[in-house]
Amino acid sequence: MIPGGFGQATLVGPNPKRDWSAVGETGAGLSRVAFIERWDGATWTSQRPPTPTGFLANNGNSLSGVACPLSSLCVAVGGTLLGGADGSEAGLQGIWRGSRWATQPRPGLVAVGVSCFASTCLAVGGTGAGGAGVGSHKATAERLEGNRWTTLAPARASQFTVLSAVSCYAVSHCFAVGFGRVALIERYS
């Protein structure tokens, strides 16, 4: 794994001694670099992270969450810096369908957490300027079904809020938590 980074690891398959995937970032600002690594029971192997069309390689990208509900399906979420003075980011979602990571740009949502049940996933974070957790973000969630993302508005979201973690125990039962001017606990069904 890359030292000095942060991120999340998740079980990919049925064997907890192998079959792990980890995502994160190392560096800062436009020099931050997203990473994805896979554990096979003996060694970590780097995988090429998703890169949005029109962006320089992997510069300015970060991945903060990953969920793998099936051995042939993983979803990684994060953001990519747009290079402006305000630190604005665009969402970055990657999908693994058994052979490689494909980019699914999401211009509105900068997601920091993701959870899946079967092949349905819920990504949470915030929309707006100023980077995740800063500026004028408003808590937002998006559901992935097949190849289609749908935006879901949290009931209690206001400016300066971000959803930071999510857990789904069924396709229609997810809970997300977040922070801002008020503590957020949201249910998605």
C-alpha positions as CSV (number, residue, x, y, z in Angstrom):
1,M,0.0,0.0,0.0
2,I,1.1,3.6,-0.5
3,P,2.4,5.1,2.7
4,G,1.1,8.5,3.9
5,G,-2.3,8.1,2.3
6,F,-5.8,7.5,3.6
7,G,-8.8,5.7,2.4
8,Q,-10.9,2.6,3.0
9,A,-10.6,-1.1,2.5
10,T,-13.4,-3.6,1.8
11,L,-13.9,-7.3,1.4
12,V,-14.3,-8.2,-2.3
13,G,-15.1,-11.9,-2.2
14,P,-16.1,-14.7,0.2
15,N,-12.6,-15.3,1.6
16,P,-11.6,-12.8,4.3
17,K,-7.9,-14.0,4.1
18,R,-7.7,-12.7,0.5
19,D,-10.0,-10.8,-1.8
20,W,-9.7,-7.3,-0.4
21,S,-9.7,-4.0,-2.3
22,A,-8.4,-0.7,-0.9
23,V,-8.8,2.9,-2.2
24,G,-7.4,6.2,-1.0
25,E,-5.1,9.1,-1.8
26,T,-1.6,10.3,-1.1
27,G,-0.2,13.8,-1.5
28,A,-2.1,17.1,-1.4
29,G,-3.8,19.6,-3.7
30,L,-3.2,19.0,-7.4
31,S,-0.4,16.6,-6.5
32,R,-2.7,14.3,-4.7
33,V,-3.0,10.9,-6.4
34,A,-5.7,8.3,-6.1
35,F,-4.8,4.7,-5.6
36,I,-6.6,1.4,-5.8
37,E,-4.9,-1.8,-4.6
38,R,-6.1,-5.4,-4.5
39,W,-5.0,-8.1,-1.9
40,D,-4.8,-11.7,-3.1
41,G,-3.9,-13.3,0.2
42,A,-0.1,-12.7,-0.2
43,T,0.6,-9.3,-1.8
44,W,-1.1,-6.0,-2.6
45,T,-1.3,-5.3,-6.4
46,S,-1.8,-1.8,-7.8
47,Q,-4.7,-1.3,-10.1
48,R,-5.1,1.7,-12.5
49,P,-7.6,4.1,-10.9
50,P,-10.4,5.7,-12.9
51,T,-9.4,9.1,-14.5
52,P,-12.0,11.5,-15.8
53,T,-11.9,12.4,-19.5
54,G,-10.0,15.6,-20.1
55,F,-8.0,15.5,-16.8
56,L,-4.2,14.9,-16.5
57,A,-3.6,11.3,-15.6
58,N,-4.4,10.9,-11.9
59,N,-3.3,14.4,-10.6
60,G,-5.8,16.0,-8.2
61,N,-7.9,12.9,-7.8
62,S,-8.8,11.2,-4.6
63,L,-10.9,8.1,-3.7
64,S,-12.4,7.9,-0.2
65,G,-14.8,5.0,-0.3
66,V,-15.2,1.6,-1.9
67,A,-17.8,-1.1,-1.8
68,C,-17.7,-4.5,-3.4
69,P,-21.1,-6.3,-3.1
70,L,-20.0,-9.0,-5.7
71,S,-16.6,-10.3,-6.7
72,S,-17.4,-8.9,-10.2
73,L,-18.6,-5.5,-9.0
74,C,-16.9,-2.7,-7.0
75,V,-17.8,0.9,-6.8
76,A,-15.2,3.5,-5.7
77,V,-16.1,7.1,-4.9
78,G,-14.2,10.4,-4.4
79,G,-13.5,13.6,-6.2
80,T,-11.2,15.4,-8.6
81,L,-9.9,19.0,-8.1
82,L,-11.0,21.4,-10.8
83,G,-8.0,23.6,-10.3
84,G,-9.8,26.8,-9.3
85,A,-8.8,29.0,-6.4
86,D,-11.8,28.0,-4.4
87,G,-10.8,24.3,-4.2
88,S,-13.9,23.2,-6.1
89,E,-14.1,19.5,-6.9
90,A,-16.1,17.3,-9.3
91,G,-17.3,13.9,-8.3
92,L,-15.3,10.9,-9.4
93,Q,-16.9,7.4,-9.3
94,G,-15.3,4.3,-10.7
95,I,-16.9,1.0,-11.4
96,W,-15.1,-2.4,-11.5
97,R,-17.0,-5.0,-13.6
98,G,-14.5,-7.8,-13.3
99,S,-11.6,-6.7,-15.6
100,R,-10.8,-3.0,-15.1
101,W,-11.9,0.3,-13.5
102,A,-14.1,2.5,-15.6
103,T,-14.8,6.2,-14.9
104,Q,-18.3,7.4,-14.2
105,P,-18.0,11.2,-13.8
106,R,-20.5,12.8,-11.5
107,P,-20.2,16.5,-11.8
108,G,-22.4,17.3,-8.8
109,L,-21.7,14.9,-6.0
110,V,-18.3,14.7,-4.4
111,A,-18.9,11.4,-2.5
112,V,-17.0,10.3,0.5
113,G,-18.8,7.1,1.4
114,V,-20.5,4.2,-0.5
115,S,-22.4,1.1,0.5
116,C,-24.0,-1.6,-1.7
117,F,-26.4,-4.4,-1.3
118,A,-26.5,-6.9,-4.2
119,S,-25.9,-4.7,-7.3
120,T,-27.5,-1.5,-5.9
121,C,-25.3,1.1,-4.3
122,L,-25.7,4.4,-2.4
123,A,-23.0,7.0,-2.5
124,V,-23.1,10.0,-0.1
125,G,-21.2,13.2,0.2
126,G,-22.0,16.8,-0.7
127,T,-22.5,19.1,-3.7
128,G,-21.2,22.7,-4.1
129,A,-17.9,24.6,-4.0
130,G,-15.0,24.4,-1.6
131,G,-14.0,20.7,-1.5
132,A,-15.6,17.9,0.6
133,G,-16.7,19.1,4.1
134,V,-15.8,22.7,3.4
135,G,-17.4,25.8,1.8
136,S,-21.0,25.8,0.7
137,H,-21.6,22.0,0.5
138,K,-25.1,20.6,0.8
139,A,-25.5,16.9,1.8
140,T,-26.5,14.7,-1.1
141,A,-26.9,11.0,-1.9
142,E,-27.0,9.1,-5.2
143,R,-28.2,5.6,-5.9
144,L,-26.6,3.4,-8.6
145,E,-28.8,0.8,-10.2
146,G,-27.2,-0.9,-13.2
147,N,-25.3,1.9,-14.9
148,R,-27.7,4.7,-13.9
149,W,-27.1,7.2,-11.0
150,T,-30.2,8.9,-9.5
151,T,-29.9,11.9,-7.1
152,L,-31.7,11.6,-3.8
153,A,-32.2,14.7,-1.7
154,P,-31.8,14.2,2.1
155,A,-34.8,15.3,4.1
156,R,-32.8,17.5,6.5
157,A,-30.0,18.7,4.3
158,S,-29.1,22.4,4.4
159,Q,-26.1,24.4,3.3
160,F,-22.8,23.6,5.1
161,T,-23.7,19.9,5.5
162,V,-22.1,16.7,4.2
163,L,-23.1,13.1,4.5
164,S,-19.9,11.2,5.4
165,A,-20.8,7.5,5.8
166,V,-23.5,5.1,4.7
167,S,-24.5,1.5,5.4
168,C,-27.1,-0.6,3.5
169,Y,-28.5,-3.8,4.9
170,A,-31.0,-4.3,2.0
171,V,-31.7,-2.7,-1.3
172,S,-34.3,-0.4,0.2
173,H,-32.8,0.1,3.6
174,C,-29.8,2.4,3.9
175,F,-28.8,4.8,6.7
176,A,-26.4,7.7,6.2
177,V,-24.8,10.0,8.8
178,G,-23.1,13.3,8.3
179,F,-22.2,16.6,9.9
180,G,-22.5,20.4,9.4
181,R,-24.4,22.9,11.4
182,V,-26.5,20.0,12.6
183,A,-25.8,16.3,13.0
184,L,-27.5,14.3,10.2
185,I,-29.0,10.9,10.2
186,E,-30.8,10.0,7.0
187,R,-32.8,6.9,6.0
188,Y,-33.1,5.9,2.3
189,S,-35.6,3.3,1.2
